[in-house]
Amino acid sequence: MTLSDRARIVGQKINGTTGANFGPELIAGIIEFVGWPFVVSAARVEDDAGNTTAHFACVVYTAKSGSPGGDVIAADNAAIVVDAIEDMGLDEFRAAYERIAEAKRLQKSPAPDLKKTAVATLTMTMIFAQRTTMSLEALAE
C-alpha cells in the first residue's frame, strides 16, 4: 500500500467520525504517520512561565519514554498543535484561531547551538475542520 493510499484511508475514517470519537480518530490517524521520537495525544501545552493553553484535540510532541506525557505537555516538547472542529462557521474559526495563537505565544527555550544542524523551536499550529458552514473564501474575509 502506498503512502497516498494510507492517507486516503485514514482521511476517510476521520471524515466518517462524529461526536466524541472525532478527536480520538484524528489522533489515531496522525499516529499512522508520526514515529519516534514523537508521541500524539490530546493535551494542553504549558511554558516554563506557567502560561497554559486550552485543551487541544491533538498535540504532537517529543516524550522521553515514547509514551503519552499526561494532560499537560511542556512547550519545549510541542511540535504541532491541532484544534479540531466538526462544524466550523465564522465564530468557531475565530475561537479556534485564538486558541492556536495562544500556543504560538508560549515561550520556548532558545535553540541549542549545534553548529551546522538546524533546530526548530517553533510550534506548528493548524485548525482541522471536518465541515464548514460557509465557504473558505467567506471565512478569509
Salt bridges, closest charged atoms under 4 A:
ASP5 OD1 - ARG8 NH2 3.88
GLU32 OE1 - ARG6 NH2 3.54
ASP71 OD2 - ARG44 NE 3.23
ASP71 OD1 - HIS55 NE2 3.35
ASP83 OD2 - ARG99 NE 2.44
GLU86 OE1 - ARG131 NH2 3.68
ASP87 OD1 - ARG131 NE 2.74
GLU98 OE2 - ARG105 NH2 2.77
ASP113 OD2 - LYS115 NZ 3.33
